[in-house]
Amino acid sequence: MEIFNHRLRLHADPSRVVVRPFHLGWQSNGSGVSRSQRLISEVLGMTEREASVQLETVLKDFEARHWQTRRVFMTRYDRIAAQHGLDGSTIGDVKRQLIGAYFCHEYSYAAAALMNPSVVPHHDQTGMPKGSQRILMSLRAVGEGHISSVVFREGIITGRRELKLAPEPPFATAADAEGINEEQAPTGPVTVQRHRDSTLSGTVIFPITDAQSKGLEDLRLVKFQHDNGDAEWLGTYTAYNGSTIQSELLRTRDFRSFDLVPMTGTAARNKGIALFPRKVDGTYMAIGRQDGENLYLLKTDDLTHWDDGELILKPDQPWEFVQIGNCGAPIELDEGWLLLTHGVGAMRKYSIGAALLDKNDPSKVIGRTNGPILAAADQDREGYVPNVVYTCGAMRHGDMLFMPYGIADSSVGFAFVDIKALLALM
């Protein structure tokens, strides 16, 4: 089967930096005084001249590298002041900005890798000519400390297998969570907001809670259609804190406000849950891999609670003998549910395959590809983790499948797949 691989590649870019909150208070110094309180006292103890010199040095180094840097510093000061009861009427602008600067840091969010994309129809399709569709991709960006965050790219695909990505803005901004305790990392659900003046292609969602502290990994986005006709964009991802993982759910209706919600249940203690885009037979369904090797059909009445499901797919071919997993949300076709899978074979080589599930009863497997439809080859073998191709979700566009995919855990490529030709392989 012929796959049209687009020439475009997206790569890690250390020059893409963003200002992040520096939650100094979450780090204990072993004394009775919090590090935040000590630092505030140091700045307040400066003379106005000393504070001015320090602030000018900071602005000289960073103001041209970030968007509205002074406003960012003042916003951080306001958060710190609210937590520590500071009286702003007695503190001048210079010291307020300097305090804010001490509680920020610059982060190169995609210095190490850009990988594992998923794609959905964009929430805004106005002005699209016939045969074209605006798309929205999520990507896993990996920066300092191998910490993963979520970034987005917007673009357009056409019926002629064309892909046009919107340019990244010169400055990136971090999605912000209000009401965060500066002295203790939050737990449980949190809501983050995209900055009102920032484009989605310039927005980064960073780990916030203790469970997410080392990364938000492999977001699998899907446009979910509720029974009442409302659309909501949902995404499952892996929260990692350096020792344990858990599945969590991103929810948004407008891509301005994002709820990050921990999931519960036995299946949620593992990676790789992918949601169906609607209820099937009145039930929420997902594909999961709770044993690390096989694929299961999961069912629930609560989108945030998933227990063990029914085994539907085992490794069957040599290219997937080590393990199989899902590659994003099942895609609804007239013929059934198209499920992209990944397989791991000898020498830990990753390949992408596909299966077709019954439309009314997805526990029934109608067919699956005997061989991979995409495997690491030539230059696509080289990278941070060689011999890996991986996608977190494709989408249908007319008679084609548009599939962005990660290459060697380092970069992102794009492919168009003829759906009829793919089904003919099963």
C-alpha positions in Angstrom: 0.0 0.0 0.0 1.3 3.4 -1.0 1.5 6.1 1.7 2.1 9.7 0.8 4.7 11.1 3.2 4.6 14.9 3.3 8.1 16.5 3.0 7.5 18.7 6.1 9.2 17.7 9.3 8.9 19.4 12.7 12.0 19.3 15.0 13.0 20.2 18.5 14.0 23.8 18.8 16.0 25.0 21.8 15.4 28.6 20.9 11.7 28.2 21.7 11.6 29.5 25.3 8.8 30.5 27.6 8.5 32.1 31.0 7.3 29.7 33.6 6.3 30.2 37.2 9.2 29.2 39.5 7.5 27.7 42.5 10.3 28.1 45.0 8.0 27.5 48.0 7.4 23.9 46.8 11.1 23.2 47.7 11.9 22.8 51.4 15.2 24.3 52.8 14.9 22.4 56.0 14.4 25.5 58.2 11.3 27.0 59.7 11.2 29.9 57.1 10.0 29.1 53.7 12.3 29.9 50.8 9.7 32.2 49.3 9.5 34.3 52.5 13.3 34.5 52.7 13.6 35.6 49.1 10.9 38.3 49.4 12.7 39.7 52.5 15.9 39.9 50.6 14.4 42.0 47.8 12.4 44.2 50.2 15.7 44.8 52.1 17.4 46.2 49.0 17.7 50.0 48.4 15.7 51.4 45.5 19.0 51.8 43.7 20.0 48.2 44.2 16.7 46.9 43.1 16.7 49.1 40.0 20.1 47.8 39.0 19.1 44.2 39.4 15.8 44.7 37.5 17.5 46.4 34.6 20.0 43.5 34.4 17.1 41.0 34.2 15.3 43.1 31.6 18.4 43.4 29.5 18.8 39.7 29.4 15.2 38.6 29.0 12.8 41.4 27.9 13.4 40.9 24.1 13.1 37.2 24.4 9.5 37.1 25.8 6.2 38.7 25.3 5.1 41.5 27.7 7.9 40.5 30.2 7.2 43.3 32.7 3.5 42.4 32.8 4.4 38.7 33.4 6.6 39.8 36.3 3.8 41.9 37.8 1.3 39.1 37.4 3.7 36.8 39.3 4.2 39.4 42.0 0.4 39.7 42.4 0.2 35.9 43.0 3.0 35.9 45.5 1.7 39.0 47.3 -1.7 37.4 47.7 -0.2 34.2 49.2 2.1 36.1 51.6 -0.1 39.1 52.5 2.2 41.8 51.0 1.0 45.4 51.1 1.5 46.6 47.6 0.9 50.2 48.6 4.3 50.2 50.4 6.2 48.5 47.6 7.2 50.3 44.5 6.9 49.0 40.9 10.6 48.2 40.7 10.6 45.9 43.7 7.3 44.3 42.7 8.6 43.5 39.2 11.9 42.2 40.7 10.0 39.9 43.2 8.0 38.6 40.2 11.2 38.0 38.3 12.6 35.9 41.1 9.6 33.7 41.0 9.8 33.1 37.2 12.3 31.1 35.1 13.0 30.7 31.4 12.4 27.3 30.0 13.3 25.8 26.7 10.2 23.6 26.4 11.2 21.6 23.2 15.0 21.6 23.6 15.3 17.8 23.7 12.4 16.5 21.5 9.2 17.2 19.7 7.1 14.0 19.2 4.0 11.8 19.5 1.3 14.1 17.9 -2.4 13.7 17.7 -4.8 15.6 15.4 -8.5 16.6 15.5 -10.7 18.9 13.5 -10.2 22.5 14.6 -13.0 24.0 16.6 -13.2 26.9 14.1 -13.9 25.9 10.5 -15.1 29.3 9.2 -13.9 30.3 5.8 -12.7 26.9 4.8 -13.2 26.1 1.0 -14.8 22.8 0.0 -12.3 20.0 0.3 -10.2 21.7 3.0 -10.3 21.4 6.7 -8.7 23.4 9.5 -6.9 21.1 11.9 -5.4 21.2 15.4 -2.5 19.1 16.5 -1.2 18.4 20.0 2.4 17.5 20.4 4.6 16.3 23.2 7.5 18.7 23.8 10.4 17.6 25.9 12.7 20.1 27.6 15.2 20.3 30.4 15.1 17.4 32.9 13.3 15.3 30.2 10.0 17.0 31.4 7.2 16.7 28.9 4.6 19.4 28.2 1.8 19.8 25.7 2.0 22.2 22.8 -0.3 22.8 19.8 0.0 23.6 16.1 -2.9 24.8 13.9 -3.0 24.2 10.2 -5.0 23.3 7.1 -5.2 20.1 5.0 -6.7 19.9 1.6 -8.1 17.2 -0.7 -4.9 17.3 -2.7 -2.8 16.0 0.2 -1.5 19.4 1.0 -0.6 20.5 4.5 -0.1 24.1 5.6 0.8 24.9 9.1 0.1 28.2 10.7 3.4 29.9 11.7 4.4 29.8 15.3 4.3 33.2 16.9 7.6 34.7 17.9 6.8 34.4 21.6 5.3 31.4 23.4 3.2 31.7 26.6 2.5 29.2 29.4 -1.1 28.4 30.2 -1.8 29.7 33.6 -3.5 28.2 36.6 -5.1 30.6 39.1 -5.3 29.9 42.8 -2.3 27.7 43.0 -0.7 27.5 46.4 2.8 28.8 46.2 3.9 26.8 49.2 2.7 23.4 48.2 2.2 21.6 44.9 -1.5 21.1 44.1 -3.2 17.7 43.9 -6.3 16.7 42.2 -8.1 18.5 39.3 -6.8 21.8 38.1 -7.9 24.3 35.4 -5.5 26.2 33.2 -6.2 29.2 31.0 -4.7 30.2 27.7 -3.6 33.8 27.8 -6.2 36.0 26.3 -3.8 37.5 23.7 -1.9 34.3 22.9 -2.6 32.0 19.9 -3.1 28.3 20.4 0.0 27.6 18.3 2.0 29.7 20.9 0.5 28.0 24.0 2.3 25.5 26.2 0.6 23.5 29.0 3.1 22.5 31.6 2.9 20.0 34.5 1.3 21.6 37.5 0.2 19.0 40.1 2.5 16.8 42.1 1.4 13.7 40.0 2.4 15.5 36.8 5.7 17.0 38.1 7.9 15.1 35.6 5.6 15.3 32.6 2.4 15.3 30.6 3.0 12.6 28.1 1.3 11.5 24.9 -2.0 13.4 24.7 -4.5 11.5 22.6 -7.1 14.1 21.5 -10.5 13.4 20.2 -13.5 15.5 19.2 -16.2 13.9 21.4 -19.9 14.2 20.4 -22.2 14.1 23.4 -25.7 12.7 23.1 -27.3 16.2 23.2 -25.2 17.2 20.1 -22.6 19.3 22.0 -19.0 18.8 21.0 -16.2 18.7 23.6 -12.5 18.1 22.9 -11.2 15.4 25.2 -7.7 14.0 25.6 -6.2 11.3 27.7 -2.5 11.6 28.7 -0.1 10.1 31.1 0.9 12.1 34.2 4.3 11.1 35.5 6.0 12.2 38.7 9.3 10.4 38.4 8.3 7.1 39.9 4.6 6.4 39.2 2.2 7.1 36.3 -1.5 7.7 36.1 -3.9 8.4 33.3 -5.6 11.8 33.3 -8.2 13.6 31.2 -7.9 17.0 29.5 -11.3 18.6 28.7 -12.0 21.8 26.8 -14.8 23.2 24.7 -13.0 26.4 23.5 -9.3 25.7 23.7 -9.0 28.7 26.1 -9.8 26.9 29.3 -8.5 23.4 30.0 -9.5 21.1 32.8 -6.8 18.6 33.8 -8.6 15.8 35.7 -7.0 12.7 37.3 -8.7 9.4 36.2 -9.5 6.6 38.6 -10.0 2.8 38.3 -7.7 -0.1 37.7 -7.2 0.7 34.0 -6.2 4.3 34.8 -3.0 3.2 36.4 -1.5 2.4 33.0 -0.6 4.3 29.9 -2.3 4.7 26.6 -6.1 5.0 27.1 -7.8 6.3 23.9 -11.5 7.4 23.9 -14.1 6.6 21.3 -15.5 9.8 19.8 -19.0 9.1 21.1 -20.9 6.7 23.2 -21.5 3.3 21.7 -24.7 1.5 22.7 -25.2 4.2 25.4 -21.8 3.6 27.0 -18.5 5.5 27.1 -15.8 3.3 25.6 -12.1 3.4 25.2 -9.1 1.2 24.1 -6.6 0.5 26.8 -3.5 -1.6 27.5 -3.6 -2.4 31.3 -1.2 -5.4 31.1 1.4 -3.7 29.0 1.2 -6.2 26.1 -2.4 -6.5 24.8 -5.3 -4.2 23.8 -8.6 -4.2 25.8 -12.0 -2.6 25.2 -12.9 -0.5 28.3 -16.5 0.6 29.2 -17.8 3.0 31.8 -20.6 5.3 32.7 -18.1 7.9 34.0 -15.5 9.4 31.7 -13.0 9.8 34.6 -13.3 6.2 36.0 -12.1 3.2 34.0 -11.7 -0.3 35.2 -10.3 -3.4 33.5 -11.9 -4.3 30.2 -12.3 -7.1 27.7 -9.3 -8.4 25.8 -9.7 -7.8 22.0 -6.2 -7.8 20.4 -3.0 -9.7 21.2 0.4 -9.5 19.4 -0.1 -11.7 16.3 2.7 -10.9 13.9 6.5 -10.8 14.3 6.6 -7.0 14.0 4.5 -6.8 17.1 5.5 -9.8 19.2 6.9 -7.8 22.1 3.7 -5.7 22.6 1.0 -3.8 20.9 -0.8 -0.6 21.8 -3.2 1.9 20.4 -2.3 4.9 18.3 -5.1 7.2 19.2 -8.9 7.4 19.3 -10.8 4.9 17.1 -12.0 6.6 13.8 -15.6 6.0 12.8 -16.1 4.7 9.2 -19.1 3.2 7.5 -17.3 -0.1 7.7 -16.6 0.0 11.4 -14.2 1.6 13.9 -10.7 2.0 12.4 -8.1 1.6 15.1 -4.5 2.5 14.5 -2.1 0.3 16.5 1.6 0.2 17.2 3.6 -2.9 17.5 7.1 -3.6 18.9 9.2 -6.2 17.3 12.8 -7.5 17.3 15.5 -4.9 18.4 12.6 -2.9 19.9 11.6 -1.6 16.5 8.2 0.2 16.4 5.8 0.0 13.5 2.2 1.2 13.0 -0.6 -1.1 11.9 -4.4 -1.0 12.0 -7.4 -3.0 13.0 -11.2 -2.7 12.2 -13.7 -3.2 15.0 -17.4 -3.8 14.6 -19.4 -0.5 14.6 -22.1 -1.7 17.0 -20.0 -4.1 19.1 -16.3 -2.9 19.1 -15.3 -6.0 21.1 -15.6 -7.9 17.7 -12.5 -7.6 15.5 -13.4 -7.6 11.9 -9.9 -7.5 10.6 -6.3 -6.3 11.1 -3.3 -5.7 9.0 -0.8 -8.6 8.8 2.1 -6.2 8.2 2.8 -2.6 9.3 1.5 0.3 7.3 4.4 2.5 8.5 7.8 1.5 10.0 11.0 3.2 10.8 13.3 3.3 7.8 16.2 5.2 6.4 16.6 8.6 8.0 13.5 8.1 10.1 15.4 5.5 12.2 17.7 8.0 13.7 17.0 10.1 16.8 16.8 10.2 20.6 15.2 6.7 20.6 16.0 5.1 17.3 13.7 2.8 15.3 10.5 4.3 16.6 7.5 5.6 14.7 4.5 6.5 16.8 1.2 8.5 16.6 -1.2 9.5 19.3 -4.1 10.0 16.8 -5.0 10.5 13.2 -8.2 11.9 11.6 -10.4 11.2 8.6 -10.4 13.7 5.7 -12.6 12.7 2.9 -11.3 9.3 1.6 -8.0 9.8 3.3 -6.5 9.4 6.7 -4.3 12.2 7.8 -1.7 10.9 10.2 1.0 12.9 12.0 3.6 10.7 13.6 6.6 10.9 15.9 10.0 9.9 14.5 12.6 8.3 16.8 11.2 10.3 19.8 12.8 13.3 18.3 10.7 14.9 15.5 7.3 14.8 13.7 6.4 13.7 10.2 3.1 13.6 8.3 1.4 11.0 6.1 -1.7 10.7 4.1 -3.2 7.2 3.8 -5.9 6.0 1.4 -8.6 4.5 3.6 -10.0 2.0 1.0 -6.4 0.8 0.3 -5.9 0.4 4.1 -9.1 -1.5 4.6 -8.2 -3.8 1.7 -5.1 -5.0 3.7 -7.4 -6.5 6.4 
